[in-house]
Amino acid sequence: MKKVVSIAICLFGFVFSGNAQEKGKIELGASTGLNYSAISNSDGSSDGSISFNLAASADYYFSDRWSVRAKLVYDRKGWDNAFYSIYDETTLTTYSEKTDVNLNYFTIPVEAEWHFGRKRNWYLHLGPYAGFLLNSRAADLDLDTTDEFRTTDFGIAFGAGIKFPISEKLKIFVEYDEQTGFSEIFESNNYSKMTNSRLSLNVGVNFLLY
């Protein structure tokens, strides 16, 4: 966990290097959202899972059209209706049980944002993310499955949003955000690479710093 915090601090330092002290250049934000996630390989996708995320963000504006945003996200991913093989020591037999799988990540996206529209209230965002696995559970079986998954996940995040000014310093935003994973999520996998995918609808607030 200390390593994750150190990486987050370094990323925020990169975003706010240079002229970050200039007036009106930084926005801090907080948001929450509804997630829809799944895993997939070359053969297809799993059943999707509905969950949530919580995020803090910081935006550094280079101009009225361009900014860089770093986010710290508690991100619940996973999938539904997975089959787990369970060995019964009493009967000495193996059987399968269906369960939902929850993957809890601490995710750090760093994204470029393009702001457009007459008042620059609309924006598009795109950039890489790094995810750090906190834990994993087979929910219906109440099993800790953390050791079955790799501790890191990498991919790209993208989406669009709109901000609604409430005052000179406060804005409310609604945002569509999608993540596409590039890295294998299992520690051991005898088939084609399994990757995460997640889309979310988020709402939040931004505070302008002076």
ZAMI-224122 format. One record per residue: x, y, z of N, C-alpha, C in turn; residue number from 1. Coordinates in nm, 2 decimals. Layout:
   n_xx   n_yy   n_zz  ca_xx  ca_yy  ca_zz   c_xx   c_yy   c_zz   k
      X      Y      Z      X      Y      Z      X      Y      Z NUM
...
***
This chain:
   n_xx   n_yy   n_zz  ca_xx  ca_yy  ca_zz   c_xx   c_yy   c_zz   k
   0.08  -0.12   0.00   0.00   0.00   0.00   0.09   0.13   0.00   1
   0.20   0.12   0.07   0.29   0.24   0.07   0.34   0.27  -0.07   2
   0.37   0.16  -0.15   0.42   0.18  -0.28   0.31   0.25  -0.37   3
   0.18   0.21  -0.35   0.07   0.27  -0.42   0.06   0.42  -0.39   4
   0.07   0.45  -0.26   0.07   0.60  -0.22   0.18   0.67  -0.28   5
   0.30   0.62  -0.28   0.42   0.68  -0.34   0.40   0.71  -0.49   6
   0.35   0.61  -0.56   0.32   0.63  -0.70   0.22   0.74  -0.73   7
   0.11   0.75  -0.64   0.01   0.85  -0.66   0.07   0.99  -0.64   8
   0.15   1.00  -0.53   0.22   1.13  -0.51   0.31   1.18  -0.62   9
   0.38   1.08  -0.68   0.47   1.11  -0.79   0.39   1.16  -0.91  10
   0.27   1.09  -0.94   0.19   1.13  -1.05   0.13   1.27  -1.03  11
   0.08   1.30  -0.91   0.03   1.43  -0.89   0.14   1.54  -0.90  12
   0.26   1.50  -0.85   0.37   1.60  -0.87   0.40   1.63  -1.01  13
   0.39   1.53  -1.10   0.41   1.55  -1.24   0.30   1.64  -1.30  14
   0.18   1.62  -1.26   0.07   1.70  -1.32   0.08   1.84  -1.28  15
   0.13   1.87  -1.15   0.13   2.01  -1.10   0.27   2.07  -1.10  16
   0.36   2.01  -1.18   0.49   2.07  -1.19   0.49   2.20  -1.28  17
   0.59   2.28  -1.28   0.59   2.40  -1.36   0.52   2.51  -1.30  18
   0.41   2.57  -1.37   0.34   2.69  -1.32   0.21   2.65  -1.25  19
   0.21   2.55  -1.17   0.09   2.51  -1.11   0.04   2.61  -1.00  20
   0.13   2.70  -0.96   0.09   2.80  -0.86   0.01   2.92  -0.93  21
   0.00   2.92  -1.06  -0.06   3.04  -1.12  -0.21   3.03  -1.09  22
  -0.27   3.15  -1.07  -0.41   3.17  -1.04  -0.50   3.10  -1.14  23
  -0.60   3.03  -1.08  -0.71   2.98  -1.17  -0.67   2.86  -1.25  24
  -0.56   2.79  -1.22  -0.51   2.68  -1.30  -0.54   2.54  -1.25  25
  -0.59   2.53  -1.13  -0.61   2.40  -1.07  -0.75   2.38  -1.02  26
  -0.81   2.26  -1.05  -0.94   2.22  -1.00  -0.92   2.09  -0.92  27
  -0.98   2.09  -0.80  -0.99   1.96  -0.73  -1.13   1.91  -0.73  28
  -1.14   1.77  -0.74  -1.27   1.72  -0.76  -1.30   1.59  -0.67  29
  -1.42   1.56  -0.65  -1.46   1.43  -0.58  -1.58   1.38  -0.66  30
  -1.59   1.25  -0.67  -1.70   1.19  -0.75  -1.73   1.05  -0.70  31
  -1.85   1.00  -0.74  -1.88   0.86  -0.73  -1.96   0.82  -0.85  32
  -1.97   0.69  -0.87  -2.03   0.64  -1.00  -2.07   0.50  -0.99  33
  -2.15   0.46  -1.09  -2.20   0.32  -1.10  -2.12   0.25  -1.21  34
  -2.06   0.14  -1.17  -1.97   0.06  -1.26  -2.05  -0.05  -1.33  35
  -2.01  -0.08  -1.45  -2.05  -0.21  -1.52  -1.92  -0.27  -1.57  36
  -1.88  -0.39  -1.51  -1.75  -0.44  -1.55  -1.76  -0.59  -1.59  37
  -1.66  -0.64  -1.66  -1.65  -0.78  -1.71  -1.51  -0.81  -1.73  38
  -1.48  -0.94  -1.76  -1.35  -0.98  -1.81  -1.37  -1.05  -1.95  39
  -1.27  -1.04  -2.03  -1.28  -1.10  -2.17  -1.15  -1.15  -2.22  40
  -1.16  -1.24  -2.31  -1.04  -1.29  -2.39  -1.08  -1.30  -2.54  41
  -1.00  -1.37  -2.61  -1.02  -1.38  -2.76  -1.15  -1.46  -2.79  42
  -1.20  -1.54  -2.69  -1.32  -1.62  -2.71  -1.45  -1.55  -2.68  43
  -1.44  -1.44  -2.60  -1.56  -1.37  -2.56  -1.55  -1.30  -2.43  44
  -1.67  -1.26  -2.38  -1.67  -1.19  -2.25  -1.75  -1.27  -2.14  45
  -1.73  -1.24  -2.02  -1.80  -1.29  -1.91  -1.93  -1.22  -1.89  46
  -2.02  -1.27  -1.80  -2.13  -1.19  -1.76  -2.09  -1.07  -1.68  47
  -2.16  -0.96  -1.71  -2.12  -0.83  -1.64  -2.16  -0.82  -1.50  48
  -2.09  -0.73  -1.43  -2.12  -0.71  -1.29  -2.14  -0.56  -1.26  49
  -2.24  -0.53  -1.18  -2.27  -0.39  -1.15  -2.22  -0.36  -1.01  50
  -2.14  -0.25  -1.00  -2.09  -0.21  -0.87  -2.07  -0.06  -0.87  51
  -1.96  -0.01  -0.81  -1.95   0.14  -0.79  -1.80   0.18  -0.78  52
  -1.77   0.31  -0.79  -1.64   0.36  -0.77  -1.65   0.49  -0.69  53
  -1.54   0.53  -0.62  -1.52   0.65  -0.55  -1.39   0.72  -0.59  54
  -1.39   0.85  -0.62  -1.27   0.91  -0.68  -1.24   1.05  -0.62  55
  -1.11   1.08  -0.62  -1.07   1.22  -0.60  -0.98   1.25  -0.72  56
  -0.99   1.38  -0.76  -0.92   1.42  -0.88  -0.85   1.56  -0.87  57
  -0.76   1.58  -0.96  -0.70   1.71  -0.96  -0.67   1.75  -1.11  58
  -0.71   1.86  -1.15  -0.70   1.91  -1.29  -0.61   2.03  -1.30  59
  -0.51   2.02  -1.39  -0.42   2.13  -1.41  -0.45   2.18  -1.55  60
  -0.49   2.31  -1.57  -0.53   2.37  -1.70  -0.41   2.44  -1.76  61
  -0.38   2.40  -1.88  -0.27   2.47  -1.96  -0.33   2.59  -2.03  62
  -0.46   2.58  -2.07  -0.54   2.68  -2.14  -0.68   2.66  -2.11  63
  -0.77   2.74  -2.18  -0.91   2.71  -2.16  -0.96   2.59  -2.23  64
  -0.88   2.53  -2.32  -0.92   2.41  -2.39  -0.85   2.28  -2.35  65
  -0.73   2.29  -2.28  -0.65   2.17  -2.25  -0.62   2.17  -2.11  66
  -0.63   2.05  -2.05  -0.58   2.03  -1.91  -0.53   1.88  -1.90  67
  -0.46   1.86  -1.79  -0.42   1.72  -1.75  -0.49   1.69  -1.62  68
  -0.55   1.57  -1.61  -0.62   1.53  -1.48  -0.56   1.40  -1.43  69
  -0.53   1.40  -1.30  -0.49   1.28  -1.23  -0.60   1.24  -1.13  70
  -0.63   1.11  -1.13  -0.74   1.07  -1.04  -0.69   0.95  -0.95  71
  -0.74   0.95  -0.83  -0.72   0.84  -0.74  -0.86   0.77  -0.72  72
  -0.87   0.65  -0.76  -1.01   0.58  -0.77  -1.01   0.45  -0.69  73
  -1.11   0.44  -0.60  -1.14   0.31  -0.54  -1.24   0.25  -0.64  74
  -1.20   0.14  -0.71  -1.27   0.09  -0.83  -1.30  -0.06  -0.81  75
  -1.43  -0.09  -0.80  -1.47  -0.23  -0.78  -1.51  -0.28  -0.92  76
  -1.43  -0.39  -0.96  -1.46  -0.45  -1.09  -1.49  -0.60  -1.06  77
  -1.49  -0.68  -1.17  -1.53  -0.82  -1.15  -1.63  -0.87  -1.25  78
  -1.69  -0.98  -1.22  -1.79  -1.04  -1.32  -1.88  -1.13  -1.24  79
  -2.00  -1.16  -1.30  -2.10  -1.25  -1.24  -2.10  -1.39  -1.30  80
  -2.15  -1.48  -1.22  -2.18  -1.62  -1.27  -2.05  -1.69  -1.31  81
  -1.94  -1.68  -1.23  -1.82  -1.76  -1.25  -1.84  -1.89  -1.19  82
  -1.77  -1.99  -1.24  -1.78  -2.13  -1.19  -1.65  -2.16  -1.12  83
  -1.66  -2.20  -0.99  -1.54  -2.24  -0.91  -1.55  -2.38  -0.88  84
  -1.43  -2.45  -0.90  -1.42  -2.59  -0.86  -1.38  -2.60  -0.71  85
  -1.46  -2.68  -0.64  -1.44  -2.70  -0.50  -1.42  -2.85  -0.46  86
  -1.32  -2.87  -0.38  -1.29  -3.01  -0.34  -1.35  -3.04  -0.21  87
  -1.43  -3.14  -0.20  -1.50  -3.18  -0.07  -1.41  -3.29  -0.01  88
  -1.35  -3.25   0.10  -1.26  -3.35   0.17  -1.34  -3.47   0.24  89
  -1.47  -3.44   0.26  -1.55  -3.55   0.32  -1.58  -3.66   0.22  90
  -1.63  -3.62   0.10  -1.67  -3.72   0.00  -1.56  -3.74  -0.10  91
  -1.45  -3.67  -0.09  -1.33  -3.68  -0.18  -1.37  -3.66  -0.33  92
  -1.47  -3.57  -0.35  -1.51  -3.53  -0.48  -1.50  -3.38  -0.51  93
  -1.49  -3.35  -0.64  -1.48  -3.21  -0.68  -1.61  -3.17  -0.75  94
  -1.67  -3.06  -0.71  -1.79  -3.01  -0.78  -1.77  -2.86  -0.81  95
  -1.86  -2.81  -0.89  -1.86  -2.67  -0.93  -1.97  -2.59  -0.86  96
  -1.94  -2.46  -0.82  -2.04  -2.37  -0.77  -2.03  -2.24  -0.85  97
  -2.15  -2.18  -0.87  -2.15  -2.05  -0.94  -2.14  -1.94  -0.84  98
  -2.07  -1.83  -0.87  -2.05  -1.72  -0.78  -2.01  -1.60  -0.86  99
  -2.04  -1.48  -0.79  -2.00  -1.35  -0.85  -1.86  -1.33  -0.79 100
  -1.77  -1.26  -0.87  -1.63  -1.23  -0.83  -1.62  -1.08  -0.82 101
  -1.57  -1.03  -0.71  -1.54  -0.89  -0.69  -1.39  -0.86  -0.68 102
  -1.35  -0.78  -0.77  -1.21  -0.73  -0.77  -1.20  -0.59  -0.73 103
  -1.14  -0.56  -0.62  -1.13  -0.42  -0.57  -0.99  -0.36  -0.60 104
  -0.99  -0.26  -0.68  -0.86  -0.19  -0.72  -0.85  -0.05  -0.66 105
  -0.73  -0.01  -0.65  -0.69   0.13  -0.63  -0.64   0.17  -0.77 106
  -0.71   0.26  -0.84  -0.67   0.29  -0.98  -0.63   0.43  -0.99 107
  -0.52   0.45  -1.07  -0.47   0.59  -1.09  -0.46   0.62  -1.24 108
  -0.56   0.69  -1.30  -0.56   0.73  -1.44  -0.49   0.87  -1.44 109
  -0.41   0.89  -1.55  -0.36   1.03  -1.58  -0.40   1.06  -1.73 110
  -0.49   1.16  -1.74  -0.55   1.18  -1.87  -0.54   1.32  -1.92 111
  -0.53   1.33  -2.05  -0.54   1.46  -2.12  -0.69   1.49  -2.14 112
  -0.73   1.62  -2.12  -0.87   1.66  -2.14  -0.88   1.77  -2.24 113
  -0.97   1.76  -2.33  -1.00   1.87  -2.43  -1.13   1.92  -2.40 114
  -1.14   2.05  -2.37  -1.26   2.12  -2.33  -1.32   2.20  -2.45 115
  -1.44   2.18  -2.48  -1.50   2.24  -2.60  -1.64   2.29  -2.57 116
  -1.70   2.35  -2.67  -1.83   2.42  -2.65  -1.82   2.57  -2.63 117
  -1.92   2.64  -2.64  -1.92   2.79  -2.63  -1.86   2.83  -2.50 118
  -1.89   2.77  -2.39  -1.83   2.80  -2.26  -1.73   2.70  -2.21 119
  -1.69   2.61  -2.29  -1.59   2.51  -2.26  -1.64   2.42  -2.15 120
  -1.77   2.39  -2.14  -1.83   2.31  -2.03  -1.82   2.16  -2.07 121
  -1.81   2.13  -2.20  -1.80   1.99  -2.24  -1.65   1.95  -2.25 122
  -1.62   1.82  -2.22  -1.49   1.78  -2.23  -1.48   1.63  -2.27 123
  -1.37   1.59  -2.34  -1.33   1.46  -2.37  -1.20   1.43  -2.29 124
  -1.18   1.30  -2.25  -1.06   1.27  -2.18  -1.01   1.13  -2.23 125
  -0.87   1.12  -2.22  -0.80   1.00  -2.27  -0.67   0.99  -2.20 126
  -0.63   0.87  -2.16  -0.50   0.85  -2.10  -0.48   0.72  -2.04 127
  -0.36   0.68  -2.00  -0.33   0.55  -1.94  -0.38   0.54  -1.79 128
  -0.40   0.42  -1.75  -0.42   0.40  -1.61  -0.34   0.28  -1.55 129
  -0.32   0.29  -1.42  -0.25   0.17  -1.35  -0.35   0.14  -1.24 130
  -0.38   0.01  -1.23  -0.46  -0.04  -1.12  -0.38  -0.13  -1.03 131
  -0.41  -0.12  -0.90  -0.34  -0.20  -0.79  -0.44  -0.27  -0.72 132
  -0.44  -0.41  -0.72  -0.54  -0.49  -0.66  -0.53  -0.48  -0.51 133
  -0.64  -0.45  -0.45  -0.65  -0.45  -0.30  -0.69  -0.59  -0.25 134
  -0.79  -0.65  -0.30  -0.83  -0.78  -0.27  -0.93  -0.83  -0.37 135
  -0.97  -0.96  -0.36  -1.06  -1.02  -0.44  -1.14  -1.12  -0.36 136
  -1.27  -1.14  -0.39  -1.35  -1.23  -0.32  -1.45  -1.30  -0.42 137
  -1.47  -1.43  -0.40  -1.58  -1.51  -0.46  -1.70  -1.48  -0.37 138
  -1.78  -1.39  -0.40  -1.88  -1.33  -0.31  -1.98  -1.44  -0.25 139
  -2.04  -1.52  -0.34  -2.14  -1.61  -0.29  -2.08  -1.73  -0.21 140
  -1.95  -1.75  -0.23  -1.88  -1.86  -0.15  -1.81  -1.81  -0.03 141
  -1.80  -1.68  -0.02  -1.73  -1.61   0.09  -1.58  -1.66   0.10 142
  -1.52  -1.66  -0.02  -1.38  -1.70  -0.03  -1.29  -1.59  -0.07 143
  -1.17  -1.58  -0.01  -1.07  -1.48  -0.05  -1.00  -1.54  -0.17 144
  -1.00  -1.47  -0.28  -0.94  -1.52  -0.40  -0.83  -1.43  -0.45 145
  -0.77  -1.35  -0.36  -0.67  -1.25  -0.40  -0.55  -1.31  -0.46 146
  -0.51  -1.42  -0.41  -0.38  -1.49  -0.46  -0.40  -1.54  -0.61 147
  -0.52  -1.55  -0.66  -0.54  -1.60  -0.79  -0.52  -1.49  -0.90 148
  -0.50  -1.36  -0.86  -0.50  -1.25  -0.95  -0.37  -1.17  -0.93 149
  -0.32  -1.12  -1.05  -0.20  -1.03  -1.04  -0.23  -0.90  -0.97 150
  -0.13  -0.85  -0.91  -0.15  -0.73  -0.82  -0.16  -0.60  -0.90 151
  -0.12  -0.60  -1.03  -0.13  -0.48  -1.11  -0.21  -0.50  -1.24 152
  -0.27  -0.39  -1.28  -0.35  -0.40  -1.41  -0.33  -0.27  -1.48 153
  -0.30  -0.27  -1.61  -0.27  -0.16  -1.69  -0.36  -0.15  -1.81 154
  -0.40  -0.03  -1.85  -0.48  -0.01  -1.97  -0.50   0.14  -2.00 155
  -0.61   0.17  -2.07  -0.64   0.30  -2.11  -0.78   0.34  -2.07 156
  -0.79   0.47  -2.03  -0.92   0.52  -1.99  -0.96   0.63  -2.08 157
  -1.09   0.64  -2.11  -1.14   0.75  -2.20  -1.29   0.77  -2.17 158
  -1.34   0.89  -2.22  -1.48   0.92  -2.20  -1.51   1.06  -2.23 159
  -1.62   1.11  -2.18  -1.67   1.24  -2.20  -1.75   1.29  -2.09 160
  -1.76   1.42  -2.07  -1.84   1.47  -1.96  -1.89   1.62  -1.99 161
  -1.97   1.67  -1.89  -2.01   1.80  -1.90  -2.02   1.86  -1.76 162
  -1.97   1.99  -1.75  -1.97   2.06  -1.62  -2.08   2.16  -1.61 163
  -2.14   2.18  -1.50  -2.25   2.28  -1.48  -2.20   2.37  -1.37 164
  -2.17   2.50  -1.41  -2.12   2.60  -1.31  -2.23   2.63  -1.21 165
  -2.20   2.62  -1.08  -2.29   2.66  -0.97  -2.25   2.80  -0.92 166
  -2.12   2.83  -0.91  -2.07   2.96  -0.87  -1.94   2.97  -0.94 167
  -1.87   3.08  -0.90  -1.74   3.11  -0.96  -1.64   3.00  -0.94 168
  -1.65   2.93  -0.82  -1.55   2.83  -0.78  -1.60   2.69  -0.78 169
  -1.73   2.67  -0.80  -1.79   2.54  -0.78  -1.86   2.49  -0.91 170
  -1.84   2.37  -0.95  -1.91   2.31  -1.07  -1.95   2.17  -1.03 171
  -2.07   2.13  -1.08  -2.11   1.99  -1.07  -2.09   1.93  -1.21 172
  -2.04   1.80  -1.22  -2.02   1.74  -1.35  -2.09   1.60  -1.35 173
  -2.12   1.56  -1.48  -2.17   1.43  -1.51  -2.07   1.37  -1.62 174
  -2.03   1.25  -1.60  -1.92   1.20  -1.69  -1.95   1.05  -1.72 175
  -1.92   1.02  -1.84  -1.91   0.88  -1.89  -1.76   0.84  -1.89 176
  -1.73   0.73  -1.83  -1.58   0.69  -1.82  -1.57   0.54  -1.85 177
  -1.48   0.51  -1.94  -1.46   0.37  -1.98  -1.31   0.33  -1.96 178
  -1.28   0.21  -1.91  -1.15   0.16  -1.90  -1.14   0.03  -1.98 179
  -1.03   0.02  -2.06  -1.00  -0.11  -2.13  -0.86  -0.16  -2.09 180
  -0.86  -0.28  -2.03  -0.73  -0.33  -1.98  -0.65  -0.40  -2.09 181
  -0.52  -0.39  -2.07  -0.43  -0.45  -2.17  -0.35  -0.57  -2.11 182
  -0.35  -0.58  -1.98  -0.27  -0.68  -1.91  -0.35  -0.80  -1.86 183
  -0.28  -0.92  -1.85  -0.34  -1.04  -1.80  -0.38  -1.01  -1.65 184
  -0.49  -1.06  -1.61  -0.53  -1.03  -1.47  -0.51  -1.16  -1.38 185
  -0.50  -1.28  -1.43  -0.48  -1.40  -1.35  -0.33  -1.43  -1.33 186
  -0.30  -1.48  -1.22  -0.16  -1.53  -1.19  -0.12  -1.64  -1.28 187
  -0.22  -1.73  -1.30  -0.20  -1.85  -1.39  -0.32  -1.87  -1.48 188
  -0.29  -1.88  -1.61  -0.39  -1.89  -1.71  -0.34  -1.97  -1.83 189
  -0.41  -2.08  -1.85  -0.37  -2.17  -1.96  -0.43  -2.14  -2.09 190
  -0.52  -2.04  -2.09  -0.59  -2.00  -2.21  -0.54  -1.87  -2.26 191
  -0.62  -1.80  -2.35  -0.58  -1.67  -2.40  -0.59  -1.57  -2.29 192
  -0.52  -1.46  -2.31  -0.51  -1.35  -2.20  -0.65  -1.30  -2.16 193
  -0.67  -1.29  -2.03  -0.79  -1.24  -1.98  -0.77  -1.09  -1.93 194
  -0.85  -1.00  -1.97  -0.83  -0.86  -1.94  -0.96  -0.80  -1.88 195
  -0.94  -0.69  -1.80  -1.05  -0.62  -1.74  -1.12  -0.52  -1.84 196
  -1.24  -0.50  -1.82  -1.31  -0.38  -1.89  -1.41  -0.33  -1.79 197
  -1.43  -0.20  -1.80  -1.52  -0.13  -1.70  -1.57   0.00  -1.77 198
  -1.70   0.02  -1.76  -1.76   0.15  -1.79  -1.84   0.20  -1.68 199
  -1.85   0.33  -1.66  -1.92   0.39  -1.55  -1.98   0.52  -1.59 200
  -2.08   0.55  -1.51  -2.15   0.68  -1.52  -2.13   0.75  -1.38 201
  -2.06   0.86  -1.39  -2.02   0.93  -1.26  -2.08   1.07  -1.25 202
  -2.10   1.11  -1.12  -2.14   1.25  -1.09  -2.04   1.30  -0.98 203
  -2.01   1.43  -0.98  -1.92   1.48  -0.88  -1.92   1.63  -0.88 204
  -1.83   1.69  -0.80  -1.81   1.83  -0.79  -1.67   1.87  -0.81 205
  -1.64   1.98  -0.87  -1.51   2.04  -0.89  -1.50   2.17  -0.81 206
  -1.39   2.20  -0.74  -1.36   2.32  -0.67  -1.24   2.39  -0.74 207
  -1.26   2.51  -0.78  -1.15   2.59  -0.84  -1.06   2.65  -0.73 208
  -0.93   2.63  -0.74  -0.84   2.69  -0.65  -0.78   2.81  -0.71 209
  -0.75   2.91  -0.62  -0.68   3.04  -0.66  -0.55   3.05  -0.59 210
***
